[in-house]
């Protein structure tokens, strides 16, 4: 199930980056917003994986902590 979460969050984040790049393209700040978005995907996916993994580990540490 975790893989689906990573895929869904990565897809959403990539879409947000795409919208940001499109806006920058409209302002004349980028010549190829689609290309920049495509290059961001290999950065976004591992970043999301790392964030999900870190969050899962922290949750597991809290769950396994002895009660005070």
C-alpha contacts under 8 A as a table, 3 or more apart, distances in Angstrom:
res1	aa1	res2	aa2	distance
1	X	4	X	5.39
1	X	5	X	6.63
2	X	5	X	5.07
2	X	6	X	6.32
3	X	6	X	5.11
3	X	7	X	6.17
4	X	7	X	5.02
4	X	8	X	6.01
5	X	8	X	5.11
5	X	9	X	6.01
6	X	9	X	5.28
6	X	10	X	5.89
6	X	45	X	7.43
6	X	48	X	6.28
6	X	49	X	6.01
6	X	52	X	7.26
7	X	10	X	5.12
7	X	11	X	6.02
7	X	45	X	7.71
8	X	11	X	5.12
8	X	12	X	6.20
9	X	12	X	5.08
9	X	13	X	6.02
9	X	48	X	7.11
10	X	13	X	5.06
10	X	14	X	5.96
10	X	41	X	7.90
10	X	44	X	6.29
10	X	45	X	5.46
10	X	48	X	6.33
11	X	14	X	5.11
11	X	15	X	6.17
12	X	15	X	5.10
12	X	16	X	6.30
13	X	16	X	5.06
13	X	17	X	6.21
13	X	44	X	7.26
14	X	17	X	5.03
14	X	18	X	6.02
14	X	37	X	7.15
14	X	40	X	7.48
14	X	41	X	6.28
14	X	44	X	7.06
15	X	18	X	4.88
15	X	19	X	6.22
16	X	19	X	5.11
16	X	20	X	6.25
17	X	20	X	5.01
17	X	21	X	6.08
17	X	37	X	6.39
17	X	40	X	7.92
18	X	21	X	5.07
18	X	22	X	6.05
18	X	33	X	7.33
18	X	34	X	7.07
18	X	37	X	5.38
19	X	22	X	5.04
19	X	23	X	6.22
20	X	23	X	5.17
20	X	24	X	6.28
21	X	24	X	4.96
21	X	25	X	6.05
21	X	30	X	7.40
21	X	33	X	4.95
21	X	34	X	7.40
21	X	36	X	7.29
21	X	37	X	6.78
22	X	25	X	4.91
22	X	26	X	6.21
22	X	33	X	5.58
22	X	34	X	7.54
23	X	26	X	5.04
23	X	27	X	6.36
24	X	27	X	5.07
24	X	28	X	6.33
24	X	29	X	5.17
24	X	30	X	5.81
24	X	33	X	7.44
25	X	28	X	5.00
25	X	29	X	5.53
25	X	30	X	4.56
25	X	31	X	6.12
25	X	32	X	7.03
25	X	33	X	5.76
26	X	29	X	7.51
26	X	30	X	7.98
27	X	30	X	7.79
28	X	31	X	6.88
30	X	33	X	5.89
32	X	35	X	5.44
32	X	36	X	6.55
33	X	36	X	5.17
33	X	37	X	6.17
34	X	37	X	5.09
34	X	38	X	6.17
35	X	38	X	5.05
35	X	39	X	6.27
36	X	39	X	5.12
36	X	40	X	6.28
37	X	40	X	5.07
37	X	41	X	6.70
38	X	41	X	5.58
38	X	42	X	7.97
39	X	42	X	6.45
39	X	43	X	7.57
40	X	43	X	5.22
40	X	44	X	6.09
41	X	44	X	4.99
41	X	45	X	6.15
42	X	45	X	5.73
42	X	46	X	6.93
43	X	46	X	5.99
43	X	47	X	6.32
44	X	47	X	5.12
44	X	48	X	6.09
45	X	48	X	5.23
45	X	49	X	6.20
46	X	49	X	4.90
46	X	50	X	6.06
47	X	50	X	5.14
47	X	51	X	6.22
48	X	51	X	5.07
48	X	52	X	6.11
49	X	52	X	5.25
49	X	53	X	6.04
50	X	53	X	5.10
50	X	54	X	6.06
51	X	54	X	5.16
51	X	55	X	6.10
52	X	55	X	5.13
52	X	56	X	6.07
53	X	56	X	5.15
53	X	57	X	6.22
54	X	57	X	5.20
54	X	58	X	6.22
55	X	58	X	5.18
55	X	59	X	6.18
56	X	59	X	5.15
56	X	60	X	6.17
57	X	60	X	5.04
57	X	61	X	6.19
58	X	61	X	5.07
58	X	62	X	6.35
59	X	62	X	5.19
59	X	63	X	6.20
60	X	63	X	5.05
60	X	64	X	6.14
61	X	64	X	5.26
61	X	65	X	6.08
62	X	65	X	5.23
